[in-house]
């Protein structure tokens, strides 16, 4: 996790960040983002979900399922 303005492996392709700025020399991040859900599944984690606080109903349902 980062502050939201730094490049990470989760940053989408082409995104402009403070550590990978888009401009005349670069079009932004040059690698595609890693699919963390697939990585978690490959490691046999019992429950994998992607959620966002922007959809609290979905987040709550997934948190309840994870705790069960």
C-alpha positions in Angstrom: 0.0 0.0 0.0 1.2 3.5 -0.6 0.0 7.1 -0.3 -1.9 7.0 -3.6 0.6 9.1 -5.6 3.5 6.8 -5.7 4.1 4.0 -8.3 3.5 0.5 -7.1 3.0 -2.9 -8.7 -0.8 -2.2 -8.3 -0.6 1.1 -10.2 -2.3 0.7 -13.6 -0.4 0.8 -16.9 0.3 4.4 -18.1 -0.6 6.1 -14.8 1.2 9.2 -13.9 2.6 9.2 -10.3 5.2 11.2 -8.4 7.7 8.3 -8.8 6.7 7.6 -12.5 5.5 10.9 -13.9 4.1 11.1 -17.4 5.6 13.7 -19.6 8.0 14.2 -22.5 10.4 11.4 -21.4 7.8 8.9 -20.2 4.2 8.0 -20.8 3.8 7.0 -17.1 4.1 3.6 -15.6 5.5 1.2 -18.2 4.4 -2.1 -16.7 0.9 -3.6 -16.4 -0.5 -3.9 -12.9 -0.3 -7.2 -11.0 -3.5 -9.1 -10.5 -3.4 -9.4 -6.7 -6.6 -11.5 -6.5 -5.1 -14.1 -8.8 -1.8 -14.1 -6.7 -3.8 -14.6 -3.5 -5.8 -17.4 -5.1 -2.6 -19.1 -6.3 -1.4 -19.1 -2.7 -4.5 -21.0 -1.6 -5.9 -18.2 0.6 -9.3 -19.5 1.7 -11.3 -16.3 0.8 -10.2 -13.6 -1.6 -12.3 -10.5 -2.4 -11.8 -7.1 -3.8 -13.8 -4.3 -2.2 -13.9 -0.5 -1.8 -15.2 1.8 0.8 -17.1 3.6 -2.0 -19.6 0.6 -2.0 -20.2 0.0 1.7 -23.0 -2.6 1.2 -20.7 -4.7 -0.9 -17.7 -4.2 1.5 -19.9 -5.1 4.5 -21.2 -8.3 2.8 -17.6 -9.4 1.9 -16.3 -8.7 5.4 -19.1 -10.7 6.9 -18.4 -13.6 4.5 -14.7 -13.4 5.3 -15.3 -13.6 9.0 -17.6 -16.6 8.6 
